[in-house]
């Protein structure tokens, strides 16, 4: 005897080996033996063979007219054999009964399953909806095939073009557009990105990178809601200083300014004045929510995405001609020896006399101008003569502070590699589209104005970091246990040495308009300035506060993503520069196995033909094809330019990591490098 039975939603047939009251031992055609519950056995038959029986039943099922079967079916629950007798005849064969079973089972939109072999008619309106869905699915499947064929033929359908960046970066895997790309990729054996490139879907490599960045980091766009900057309610005294800031011409978020008092008296007081949004913006406020959502300003060549709305920034920025609310650190020095004799933090309004722009002044404010009072270049800009003595002292102080840090650091800081400035000629501050002409200029790291600002910010961040620890008030610190290879800078809530900078504690606090960590630390510093020894009781964040750890975690992730994008865009524009200027060959230095660093542009690339050459070997490299999507370019060594004989060049270690992470032109954390410490890269 044979049986047809249901097991896990499938119908199978086999020969009965033995049968008990509630089950049977059945052998399938494959030879496998299974135990089948009696309730699962639907039809018993003696002939034909199980395979022939199932084939006959499937043939009967294919011939059943579904609408007619639906009309014959009763409104109440019924069994498949009963409907087979109504549909075929009262003497419906077992094959016809099995055919009806298969048909009912395969059409759940018409007949709902009510148990083993039992069914119930679905309401007419449900059937109509199901049929519409089936038709929609059929049409969608046809559309997917059509789109896939177009992509394979090198054409991009408009619908896929409209959803391009979602398909690439945040796909809905159930969307027909995504399925079409996958199907075309499978059929052509071409990777989806390459397939879309060949189909002309990616018209602008720049927009490819930009849209990806937005989808991953700003899925709702970069705009801000309309919001008013809260006013500072404190009655702040006006400082008896005339301060000046030093920034790039494109900087709108002027966080810091400097002042000098007491020159020639033996005791000089240097004021480091930081914009004070923390006096007005409170934790949990609408403006704070915006800052915490973004965590930092994002910089890239020719453009930036600010942490805070411009109307908020302009309320608190240290603009020349205004008395600006500031958190000021006053550090007193013995003028002859430059030893620190004391420090004090004040909340006040600071008169800002000048907003100096280093890109306009670097050619004038040189080592010679700062150290030789008789040296006066032609066409010196108006503010500089009146600030010469202050800036000369600050430069002498900066060199002294740097030298003392280097003693703690255990090795000197040298800056053999330059910084590069990018300028997009046509964009005038608007969002770039990748077609702009790019200019790249060289600016040697450690230039006098850089050094003055960097050392002042390091002094403020280290002094305030130590002060918070002394007051028992937690902050957000950056630390590095040693300069050993692989020891990275970490963020935490407790003061710890920063070996890379050479200070015993380091808390970012000098860019509160541009970095959220600095705003958080400013709130803590303000609490210390207002409440002294009781600050730990009233500061917004208490020791072991879970919110601080959450902020650190979010900031680390966002800052890493932002810096990665900045580096990628610098590499993009470097490759565009090479294309625009027809650069096919360049000189470079070998710095790692098979990797060279270009001499005149910020480009690192792998090369062929460098086997056997020592580190620092100077070579001429022929550039290969540039891919602005992957940001890849390879080169071939044409010749060695320096003499192969003799000892290798001295190590050019400048405290920077030679391990370039991915296709990034400048792989330096510019906010960790002392030459630009506390001063974000130019937008």
C-alpha positions in Angstrom: 0.0 0.0 0.0 1.1 3.6 -0.8 0.2 6.8 1.0 0.2 10.6 0.1 1.1 12.7 3.1 2.0 16.2 4.1 5.2 17.0 5.9 6.4 20.5 6.7 4.2 22.1 4.0 5.2 19.6 1.3 3.4 16.6 -0.2 5.2 13.3 -0.5 4.3 9.8 -1.4 5.8 6.4 -0.4 5.3 2.8 0.4 4.0 1.8 3.8 6.3 -0.6 5.6 4.3 -0.8 8.8 1.4 0.9 10.3 0.3 1.6 13.9 -2.7 3.2 15.4 -1.3 6.8 15.2 1.6 6.6 12.7 3.1 4.7 9.9 6.6 3.8 8.7 6.9 4.9 5.1 9.7 4.3 2.6 10.2 7.1 0.0 11.4 6.5 -3.6 14.8 7.7 -2.5 15.0 4.8 -0.1 14.7 7.1 2.9 12.4 5.9 5.7 10.3 8.3 7.6 7.8 8.1 10.4 4.5 9.7 9.4 1.7 10.7 11.9 -1.6 9.3 11.0 -3.2 12.7 10.8 -0.7 13.7 8.1 -1.8 10.9 5.8 -4.3 12.3 3.3 -4.8 9.5 0.6 -4.0 5.8 0.6 -3.7 4.0 -2.7 -2.6 0.7 -4.1 -1.5 1.8 -7.6 0.2 3.3 -9.5 3.7 3.9 -8.1 4.1 6.9 -5.8 6.0 8.9 -8.5 3.4 8.1 -11.1 0.6 9.0 -8.7 2.1 12.4 -7.9 2.7 13.1 -11.6 -1.0 12.3 -12.4 -2.2 14.4 -9.6 -0.1 17.4 -10.7 -1.5 17.0 -14.3 -5.1 17.0 -12.9 -4.3 20.1 -10.8 -3.0 22.0 -13.8 -6.4 21.5 -15.6 -8.6 22.7 -12.8 -10.3 26.0 -13.5 -9.8 28.0 -10.3 -12.9 30.2 -10.6 -15.1 27.2 -11.2 -13.7 25.4 -8.3 -14.3 28.5 -6.2 -18.0 28.5 -7.3 -18.4 24.8 -6.5 -16.9 25.2 -3.0 -19.3 25.5 -0.1 -19.1 28.6 2.2 -18.3 26.6 5.2 -15.2 24.6 5.8 -14.7 21.6 3.5 -12.3 18.8 2.7 -10.4 18.5 -0.6 -12.1 15.1 -1.5 -15.5 16.6 -1.1 -14.7 19.5 -3.5 -13.2 17.0 -6.0 -16.4 15.0 -6.0 -18.4 18.2 -6.6 -16.0 19.4 -9.3 -15.2 16.2 -11.2 -17.9 13.7 -10.3 -19.2 11.7 -7.4 -16.8 9.0 -8.4 -13.7 11.3 -8.5 -10.6 9.2 -8.7 -7.8 9.4 -6.1 -5.6 11.1 -8.7 -8.3 13.7 -9.2 -8.7 14.1 -5.4 -5.0 14.6 -5.0 -5.0 17.1 -7.9 -7.7 19.1 -6.1 -5.6 19.0 -3.0 -2.6 20.3 -4.8 -4.6 23.1 -6.4 -6.3 24.2 -3.2 -2.9 24.2 -1.4 -1.2 26.3 -4.1 -3.9 29.0 -4.2 -4.1 30.4 -0.6 -5.5 33.7 -1.9 -8.6 31.7 -3.0 -8.7 29.0 -0.3 -7.5 29.4 3.2 -6.0 26.4 4.9 -8.1 25.2 7.9 -6.2 22.0 8.8 -4.7 19.0 7.2 -6.5 18.6 3.9 -9.2 21.1 4.9 -9.9 24.5 3.5 -12.3 27.5 3.6 -13.2 29.9 0.8 -11.6 33.4 1.1 -14.0 36.4 0.9 -14.4 37.9 -2.6 -12.8 41.3 -1.6 -9.7 39.5 -0.2 -9.4 37.6 -3.5 -9.6 40.8 -5.5 -6.8 42.4 -3.4 -4.7 39.3 -3.7 -5.1 39.1 -7.4 -4.2 42.8 -7.7 -1.0 42.1 -5.7 -0.1 39.1 -7.8 -0.5 41.2 -11.0 1.5 44.0 -9.5 4.3 41.5 -8.6 4.2 40.0 -12.1 4.5 43.5 -13.7 7.3 44.4 -11.3 9.2 41.2 -12.2 8.8 42.1 -15.9 10.0 45.7 -15.1 13.1 44.3 -13.2 14.0 42.2 -16.2 13.6 45.1 -18.6 15.7 47.4 -16.4 18.4 44.7 -16.0 18.5 44.3 -19.8 19.0 48.0 -20.2 21.8 48.1 -17.7 23.5 45.2 -19.3 23.3 47.0 -22.6 25.0 50.1 -21.2 22.0 52.3 -20.5 20.7 53.5 -17.1 16.9 53.6 -16.8 15.6 56.9 -15.3 14.1 55.2 -12.2 17.5 53.7 -11.3 19.2 57.0 -11.9 16.7 58.7 -9.5 17.5 56.1 -6.8 21.2 55.7 -7.6 22.8 56.7 -4.3 20.3 54.8 -2.2 21.0 51.7 -4.3 24.7 52.1 -3.9 25.0 53.2 -0.2 21.7 52.5 1.7 19.8 50.0 -0.5 16.3 48.7 0.1 16.9 45.2 -1.0 13.2 44.6 -1.7 13.1 47.6 -4.1 12.8 46.7 -7.8 15.5 49.2 -8.7 18.0 47.4 -6.4 16.9 44.0 -7.7 17.4 45.1 -11.3 21.0 46.2 -10.5 21.7 42.8 -8.8 20.1 40.9 -11.7 22.1 42.8 -14.3 25.3 42.4 -12.3 24.7 38.6 -12.0 23.9 38.3 -15.7 26.9 40.3 -16.9 29.3 39.2 -14.2 30.2 42.9 -13.6 30.3 44.4 -10.1 27.4 46.8 -9.5 29.5 49.9 -9.2 31.4 49.2 -12.4 28.1 48.2 -14.1 26.5 51.6 -13.2 29.6 53.5 -14.3 29.5 51.8 -17.7 25.8 52.6 -18.0 26.5 56.3 -17.5 24.7 56.5 -14.2 27.5 58.2 -12.3 27.9 61.5 -14.2 29.9 63.2 -11.4 32.5 61.4 -9.3 32.4 64.3 -6.9 28.7 63.9 -6.3 29.3 60.2 -5.9 31.5 60.9 -2.9 29.3 63.8 -1.6 26.0 61.9 -1.8 27.5 58.9 -0.1 28.8 61.1 2.7 25.4 62.8 3.1 23.5 59.5 3.2 25.8 58.0 5.8 26.1 61.1 8.0 23.4 63.6 7.1 20.5 61.5 5.8 18.1 64.5 6.4 20.3 67.0 4.7 22.7 69.6 6.0 20.2 72.4 6.6 19.2 73.8 10.0 15.8 74.6 11.4 15.1 78.2 12.1 16.5 78.8 15.6 17.4 81.9 17.6 20.7 82.1 19.5 20.0 82.5 23.2 21.4 85.7 24.7 24.0 85.8 27.4 22.3 86.9 30.6 25.4 87.5 32.7 26.6 91.0 33.3 30.2 90.5 32.3 33.0 93.0 32.9 34.9 94.3 29.9 38.5 93.3 29.8 41.2 95.9 29.7 42.8 94.4 26.7 42.9 94.7 22.9 42.8 91.2 21.5 43.4 89.9 18.0 42.6 86.6 16.3 44.6 84.7 13.7 42.7 82.5 11.3 42.4 81.7 7.6 40.4 84.1 5.4 37.6 81.6 5.0 37.1 81.1 8.7 33.7 82.3 10.0 33.8 80.4 13.4 36.4 82.6 15.1 36.9 80.7 18.4 40.1 82.2 19.8 42.0 85.4 20.2 45.1 86.6 22.0 46.2 89.6 24.0 49.5 90.7 25.6 49.9 93.0 28.6 52.9 94.3 30.6 55.7 94.1 28.0 58.8 95.7 29.4 57.7 95.5 33.0 59.3 92.1 33.8 56.0 90.3 34.1 53.9 89.7 31.0 50.3 88.5 31.0 49.2 86.6 27.9 45.4 86.4 27.5 43.9 83.4 25.6 40.3 84.4 24.9 37.8 81.7 23.8 34.4 82.4 22.4 31.8 81.6 25.0 28.6 80.0 23.6 28.6 78.0 26.8 27.5 81.1 28.8 24.2 81.1 26.8 23.7 77.6 25.3 22.7 75.2 28.0 22.8 71.3 27.9 19.5 70.0 26.6 18.6 73.3 24.9 17.6 73.4 21.1 21.0 74.8 20.1 22.7 72.1 22.2 20.7 69.5 20.4 21.9 70.7 17.0 25.5 70.7 18.2 25.2 67.2 19.7 23.7 65.8 16.6 26.6 67.0 14.4 29.4 67.0 17.0 31.9 68.9 14.8 32.2 71.1 11.7 33.0 69.1 8.6 35.8 70.6 6.5 36.6 69.8 2.9 38.3 71.8 0.1 36.1 74.7 -0.9 33.3 73.9 1.5 32.3 73.1 5.0 29.3 71.9 6.9 29.1 73.8 10.2 28.3 72.3 13.6 26.0 75.2 14.4 23.8 77.5 12.2 25.5 80.6 10.9 23.2 82.9 12.8 24.2 81.2 16.1 27.9 81.2 15.2 27.8 84.9 14.3 26.2 85.7 17.7 29.2 84.3 19.6 32.1 84.5 17.1 35.0 86.8 18.1 34.4 89.4 15.5 36.6 92.5 15.3 35.0 95.7 16.5 32.9 94.1 19.2 33.2 93.3 22.9 32.7 89.6 22.7 31.7 87.3 25.6 34.7 85.1 26.3 36.2 82.5 28.6 39.6 83.9 29.1 42.8 82.3 30.4 45.4 84.7 31.7 48.8 83.3 32.1 51.6 85.4 33.6 55.2 84.9 32.6 58.6 86.1 33.9 59.5 88.2 30.9 63.3 87.4 30.8 63.0 83.7 31.5 59.5 83.0 30.2 58.7 80.9 33.2 55.0 80.7 34.1 54.3 82.4 37.4 50.5 82.0 37.6 47.2 81.6 35.7 43.6 82.8 36.1 40.4 82.1 34.3 37.8 84.9 33.9 34.4 85.2 32.3 34.3 88.6 30.6 33.7 90.6 27.5 36.8 91.0 25.4 37.3 93.9 22.9 38.5 92.3 19.7 40.6 94.8 17.8 41.6 92.8 14.8 40.8 89.6 12.9 44.1 88.8 11.3 44.2 86.3 8.3 47.4 84.2 8.2 47.1 83.5 4.5 47.3 87.2 3.9 50.1 87.8 6.4 52.4 84.7 6.2 54.6 86.5 3.7 55.2 89.4 6.1 55.1 87.8 9.6 58.3 85.9 9.1 61.1 84.8 11.5 63.1 87.9 10.3 60.2 90.3 10.9 59.5 89.0 14.3 63.1 89.0 15.6 64.6 92.0 13.8 62.8 95.3 14.8 64.5 97.1 12.0 63.4 94.7 9.3 60.3 96.1 7.6 59.1 94.7 4.3 57.4 97.0 1.8 53.6 97.2 1.9 53.2 95.9 5.4 49.5 95.7 6.2 48.2 98.4 8.6 47.6 96.4 11.8 50.9 94.7 11.9 53.2 97.6 13.0 51.1 98.2 16.1 51.1 94.5 17.0 54.8 93.9 16.3 56.0 93.9 19.8 53.2 91.7 21.0 53.6 89.2 18.2 57.4 89.1 18.6 56.9 88.2 22.3 54.3 85.6 21.4 56.7 84.1 18.9 59.5 84.0 21.4 57.2 82.4 23.9 55.8 79.9 21.4 59.3 78.7 20.6 60.1 78.4 24.3 56.9 76.5 25.1 57.5 74.1 22.2 61.1 73.5 23.4 59.8 72.6 26.9 57.2 70.3 25.5 59.9 68.5 23.4 61.9 67.8 26.6 58.8 66.1 28.1 58.0 64.5 24.8 61.5 63.0 24.6 62.1 63.9 20.9 61.8 67.1 18.9 58.9 68.0 16.7 60.1 68.6 13.1 57.9 69.5 10.2 59.7 68.4 7.1 56.5 68.0 5.1 54.4 71.0 4.2 50.7 71.6 4.6 48.7 72.1 1.4 46.0 74.7 0.9 43.2 73.9 -1.6 41.2 76.6 -3.3 38.3 76.0 -5.7 38.3 79.0 -8.0 34.7 79.3 -9.2 32.7 78.1 -6.2 32.7 81.2 -4.1 31.6 79.4 -1.0 28.7 77.5 -2.7 28.5 73.7 -2.6 31.0 72.3 -5.2 29.9 70.0 -8.0 33.3 68.7 -9.0 33.8 70.8 -12.1 35.7 73.7 -10.4 39.3 74.6 -11.1 41.4 73.6 -8.1 44.5 75.5 -7.0 46.9 73.9 -4.5 49.4 75.9 -2.7 52.1 74.9 -0.2 52.4 76.2 3.3 55.2 75.0 5.4 54.1 73.6 8.7 55.4 75.5 11.7 55.2 78.9 10.1 55.4 81.7 12.8 51.7 82.5 12.9 50.8 78.8 13.0 53.3 78.3 15.9 52.0 81.3 17.9 48.4 80.0 17.7 49.2 76.4 18.2 51.3 76.9 21.3 48.7 79.3 22.8 46.0 76.7 22.3 48.1 73.9 23.7 48.8 76.0 26.7 45.1 76.7 27.2 44.0 73.2 26.7 46.6 71.7 29.0 46.2 74.4 31.7 42.4 74.0 31.7 42.7 70.2 31.6 44.8 70.2 34.7 42.6 72.7 36.4 39.5 70.6 35.9 41.2 67.6 37.4 42.4 69.7 40.4 38.8 70.9 41.0 37.4 67.3 40.8 35.3 68.2 37.8 35.3 65.7 34.9 36.0 66.7 31.4 36.7 65.2 28.0 40.4 64.5 27.7 42.7 63.3 25.0 45.7 61.2 26.1 48.5 59.1 24.6 50.4 56.7 26.8 53.7 56.8 24.8 55.2 57.6 21.5 55.8 53.9 20.8 54.5 52.7 17.4 50.8 51.7 17.5 50.0 53.6 20.7 47.0 55.8 19.7 45.5 58.9 21.1 42.4 58.0 23.2 39.6 60.0 24.7 38.4 59.7 28.3 37.0 61.5 31.2 40.1 61.6 33.4 43.2 63.6 33.0 46.2 61.6 31.7 49.5 62.5 30.0 49.5 63.1 26.2 52.9 61.9 25.1 52.6 63.1 21.6 52.2 66.7 22.7 54.3 66.5 25.8 51.8 67.7 28.4 50.4 66.1 31.6 46.8 66.7 30.7 45.0 67.8 27.6 41.3 68.7 27.2 40.0 70.2 24.0 38.4 73.5 25.0 39.5 76.1 22.5 37.0 75.5 19.6 33.5 75.5 21.2 31.9 76.8 18.0 33.4 74.0 15.9 33.7 70.9 18.2 31.1 69.7 20.6 33.7 68.3 23.0 35.0 71.8 23.4 31.6 73.1 24.2 31.1 70.4 26.9 34.5 71.2 28.4 33.6 74.9 28.3 30.5 74.2 30.5 32.7 72.5 33.0 35.3 75.3 33.0 32.6 77.9 33.4 31.3 76.0 36.5 34.8 76.1 37.9 35.2 79.8 37.2 31.8 80.6 38.8 31.8 78.3 41.8 35.4 77.5 42.7 35.8 74.6 45.1 32.1 73.7 44.9 32.1 73.4 41.1 32.0 69.6 41.2 28.5 69.8 42.9 27.0 72.1 40.2 28.8 71.4 37.0 26.5 70.0 34.3 28.4 66.7 34.1 29.4 64.8 37.3 32.2 62.2 37.8 31.3 58.9 36.0 28.5 60.6 34.2 27.1 58.2 31.6 26.3 61.1 29.3 30.0 62.0 29.0 30.9 58.5 27.9 28.0 58.6 25.4 29.3 61.9 24.0 32.8 60.6 23.7 31.6 57.5 21.8 29.4 59.5 19.4 32.2 62.1 18.9 34.8 59.5 18.1 32.7 57.9 15.5 31.6 61.2 13.8 35.0 62.8 14.0 36.6 59.8 12.4 34.0 59.8 9.6 34.5 63.6 9.0 38.3 63.4 8.9 38.1 60.4 6.6 35.9 62.3 4.2 38.1 65.4 4.4 41.1 63.3 3.5 39.2 61.6 0.7 38.2 64.9 -0.8 41.7 66.3 -0.6 42.8 63.3 -2.5 39.9 63.8 -5.0 40.9 67.4 -5.7 44.6 66.4 -5.9 43.8 64.0 -8.7 41.6 66.6 -10.4 44.5 69.1 -10.1 46.8 66.6 -11.8 44.2 66.1 -14.6 43.6 69.8 -15.0 47.3 70.6 -15.2 48.1 67.6 -17.4 50.5 66.1 -14.9 51.6 62.7 -16.2 54.9 62.5 -14.4 56.1 63.7 -11.0 59.1 63.4 -8.7 58.5 61.6 -5.4 60.2 59.9 -2.5 59.9 56.3 -1.5 58.7 56.0 2.0 57.3 52.5 2.3 57.4 49.2 0.4 56.1 50.1 -3.1 54.7 53.5 -1.9 55.9 57.0 -2.8 55.0 60.5 -1.7 54.9 63.2 -4.3 57.2 66.1 -3.7 55.0 69.0 -4.9 51.4 67.8 -4.4 49.7 66.0 -1.5 49.6 62.6 -3.2 50.7 59.2 -2.0 50.5 56.3 -4.4 51.8 52.7 -5.0 54.3 52.3 -7.8 55.8 49.5 -9.8 59.6 49.2 -10.3 60.6 50.3 -6.8 62.0 46.9 -5.8 65.4 47.2 -4.2 65.3 50.9 -3.7 66.0 52.2 -0.2 63.6 54.4 1.8 63.8 58.1 0.9 65.1 57.3 -2.6 64.1 60.1 -5.0 62.4 58.9 -8.2 60.6 60.1 -11.2 57.2 58.4 -11.5 54.9 58.1 -14.5 51.2 58.3 -13.4 48.7 55.7 -14.6 45.0 56.0 -15.1 43.2 57.9 -12.4 39.9 56.6 -11.0 38.0 59.4 -9.4 35.4 57.0 -8.0 37.8 54.7 -6.2 40.4 57.5 -5.8 43.0 55.1 -7.1 46.0 55.9 -9.1 49.2 53.8 -9.7 52.5 54.8 -11.0 55.6 53.3 -12.6 59.2 54.3 -11.6 60.9 55.7 -14.6 64.3 56.5 -13.0 66.0 57.1 -9.8 67.0 60.8 -9.4 69.5 60.7 -6.4 72.8 58.9 -6.4 72.4 55.2 -5.4 75.8 55.1 -3.8 76.3 56.1 -0.1 74.2 56.1 3.0 70.5 56.6 3.0 69.1 60.0 3.7 68.5 60.7 7.4 65.1 59.7 8.8 62.5 62.3 8.1 60.4 61.4 11.1 58.4 64.5 12.0 56.1 62.9 14.5 53.6 62.0 11.7 52.5 58.6 10.8 53.8 57.3 7.5 51.1 54.6 7.4 48.6 56.2 5.0 45.1 54.8 5.7 43.5 54.2 2.4 43.5 56.6 -0.6 44.0 59.8 1.4 46.4 62.5 0.5 47.1 63.8 3.9 46.8 61.2 6.7 47.6 63.5 9.6 45.2 64.3 12.4 45.6 68.1 12.0 44.1 68.7 15.4 46.7 66.5 17.0 49.6 68.0 15.2 51.1 70.7 17.4 51.7 73.1 14.4 47.9 73.5 14.1 46.8 72.4 17.5 43.4 73.8 18.5 43.0 75.4 15.1 40.9 73.4 12.7 42.1 73.1 9.1 41.1 75.9 6.8 37.7 75.3 5.2 
